[in-house]
Amino acid sequence: MQNHDLVPVKQGTTYLGANITLPTGDAYLLHGALIEMKVRLQPNATVKLYLSSVNEGLQITGDYTFCIPAQVIEIPSNTYQYDIKITFLDGRKSIYLGGSWTILSVITD
């Protein structure tokens, strides 16, 4: 699993998104894959935010690329742990990426 901390975002504001590219040349074609992102306070804790390629919280953008599109983040401020799991068409599963993500409190507008 690759480690990558996401850019902090203020609670209730629009996260500008992130583009993610898988290694090319391997059997990582994303067409038809299920991509899931789970955000938790700590490993094995309750999921606070769930994004997937099914609910359009994640979008496949090419053979080896997907993105977390711009969207409003409505979870309480804290530093969370996340991971991204990919289930390929042939049934293989891989936890590809993970790290921390800080949601900041909004003090003043």
C-alpha positions in Angstrom: 0.0 0.0 0.0 1.3 3.5 -0.9 1.1 6.1 1.9 -0.2 9.5 0.9 -1.6 12.2 3.2 -4.4 14.2 1.6 -4.5 18.0 1.7 -6.4 19.3 4.8 -9.8 20.8 4.2 -12.1 22.9 6.3 -15.3 21.1 7.5 -18.3 21.9 5.4 -16.3 23.4 2.6 -15.5 22.1 -0.9 -12.5 19.8 -1.1 -10.9 20.6 -4.4 -10.2 16.9 -5.2 -7.2 14.8 -6.1 -6.1 12.8 -9.1 -4.5 9.4 -8.5 -2.6 7.3 -11.1 -1.9 3.6 -10.8 1.4 2.1 -12.1 1.0 1.3 -15.8 2.2 -1.9 -17.5 0.6 -4.0 -14.7 -2.8 -5.6 -14.8 -4.4 -2.6 -13.2 -6.9 -1.5 -15.8 -9.7 0.3 -13.9 -12.6 -0.1 -16.4 -15.4 -1.8 -14.6 -13.5 -1.9 -11.2 -15.1 -0.9 -7.9 -13.1 1.7 -6.0 -13.9 2.4 -2.4 -12.5 4.9 0.1 -13.2 4.6 3.8 -12.4 7.4 6.2 -12.1 6.5 9.9 -10.7 8.0 13.1 -8.4 5.0 13.5 -8.0 1.6 11.8 -11.0 -0.7 12.3 -13.1 2.1 13.8 -16.6 3.1 12.5 -16.5 4.5 9.0 -17.1 8.3 9.1 -17.1 8.9 5.3 -17.6 6.4 2.5 -16.9 7.3 -1.1 -17.0 4.9 -4.1 -17.0 4.7 -7.8 -20.7 3.6 -7.4 -21.9 6.6 -5.5 -19.8 9.0 -7.6 -17.7 10.0 -4.6 -14.8 8.6 -6.7 -14.6 8.7 -10.5 -12.6 6.5 -12.9 -11.0 8.9 -15.4 -8.8 6.7 -17.5 -7.3 3.2 -17.9 -5.0 3.8 -14.9 -6.4 6.9 -13.3 -9.2 7.9 -10.9 -10.0 11.0 -8.9 -11.6 12.2 -5.8 -13.7 14.9 -7.4 -14.4 18.3 -5.8 -17.1 17.9 -3.1 -18.3 19.3 0.2 -16.9 17.3 3.2 -19.4 17.1 6.0 -17.7 15.2 8.8 -16.6 16.6 12.1 -13.1 18.2 12.3 -10.4 15.8 13.3 -7.5 13.9 11.8 -8.7 10.7 10.1 -7.1 7.7 8.5 -8.3 6.6 5.1 -7.6 3.8 2.7 -8.7 3.1 -0.9 -9.5 -0.4 -2.0 -9.9 -1.5 -5.6 -11.8 -4.6 -6.7 -10.9 -5.4 -10.2 -13.2 -7.1 -12.7 -11.4 -10.5 -12.2 -12.2 -10.4 -8.5 -8.7 -9.3 -7.3 -8.7 -6.8 -4.4 -6.0 -4.4 -3.5 -5.7 -1.8 -0.8 -3.8 0.6 -3.0 -3.5 3.8 -1.1 -3.9 5.1 2.5 -2.8 7.9 4.8 -4.2 10.6 6.9 -6.7 13.4 6.2 -7.2 16.4 8.4 -10.6 18.1 8.5 -10.2 21.5 10.0 -12.7 23.5 12.1 -14.1 26.6 10.6 -13.3 29.4 13.0 -14.5 32.4 11.0 -16.0 32.9 7.6 
